[in-house]
Amino acid sequence: AHFPAPQGQAMPELEAQPTAARGGAGFNVAVLGAAGGIGQPLSLLLKLSPRVTQLRLYDVANTAGVAADLSHINTAARVSAHTGADQLPDALYGAHLVVIPAGVPRKPGMTRDDLFNINAGIVRTLCEGVARYCPTAWVALISNPVNSTVPIAAEVFRSAGTLSPGHLFGVTTLDVVRANTFVAEAAGLHPGEVNVPVIGGHAGVTILPVLSAVTPRISLPEDKARALMERIQDAGTEVVKAKAGAGSATLSMAQAAARFAEACMRAMSGEPGVVECAYVASSLTDLPYFASPLRLGPAGIEEFLPLPRLNALEKDNFERMKAELQASIHKGLDFARK
Ligand code: NAI
């Protein structure tokens, strides 16, 4: 590790950590699970970001090699390796943004919920570290099942007295990225100019791409819209099947997470008009956690944009998602309170 150990140092005051507008200063970003299928390409993309000045790579194994490799790239971000629980404090101390892809991925035949027991424990332990060593950092959680791991993280922070709901995000950017790509294909548009709001959660029917509110406006017959919606909801499984036992989406996920991390850093820097969808504590619906378009600013979530109007197909899906999302949230809360 290249950074001073926190042992023996005064813990920073909560408000002393600069998550507010930071002018041109760079950011200290920690990736937990950095040696994994998502962690490695995500760390590469963050190493290329001019906004990152320190990149802390944490994993339980193989971190040194990834860090040595990335450290040879001639960009400004300083890379350091932190391996195993006793180096977690070094990885986190002073971080502005913590991105968490640690955990096990799905194999064919597994649902995101099957991952629950292993990943729930990993997320709880890592978030206890965040609460302790970088309590004001923004946290972007990738580890599945996101519908449950975000409530777990929130409960860990609540118990530690560090919960800031406007700084805790379940990363659903991949659903938006996929929706944009598939809609662009169907409508003959450039994928970069399409924006599909995706609301709800991050598993199966809880992923609700609002195809009636796409920019630019497109009109799809109902059977096409239904097929597209189902493809977006099952897109993760498409990759799991194609990889045939070698894991789930990693490269597209890394790009999506890097896009979300950039949005966080732009917002922390005071850039206006930063909008991304994410799965967060929310009062927009009856569900306590919900993904929707958010305007981000230096203080975190600055505005929950109004939910788009839903057509009949989308309303039907919304009704069908409620029970499943509620159950996943409860599962997370039960785990955290045990
Ligand atoms: P992977 O198995 O390739 O990598 C996971 C990494 O986490 C490994 O390097 C492993 O050593 C590390 N790890 C395990 N326990 C740890 C601990 N206690 N502390 C720190 N690191 C630990 O898996 P992959 O493909 O990178 O997926 C990671 C997670 O991301 C999975 O839970 C997967 O389901 C989820 N995922 C989420 C998506 C989303 O859209 N939010 C999309 C795709 C995957």
Boltz pocket constraint, residues with backbone or C-beta under 6 A from the ligand:
constraints:
  - pocket:
      binder: B
      contacts: [[A, 32], [A, 33], [A, 34], [A, 35], [A, 36], [A, 37], [A, 38], [A, 39], [A, 58], [A, 59], [A, 60], [A, 61], [A, 100], [A, 101], [A, 102], [A, 103], [A, 104], [A, 105], [A, 106], [A, 115], [A, 119], [A, 122], [A, 126], [A, 141], [A, 142], [A, 143], [A, 144], [A, 145], [A, 146], [A, 171], [A, 172], [A, 174], [A, 175], [A, 202], [A, 247], [A, 248], [A, 249], [A, 250], [A, 253]]
      max_distance: 6.0
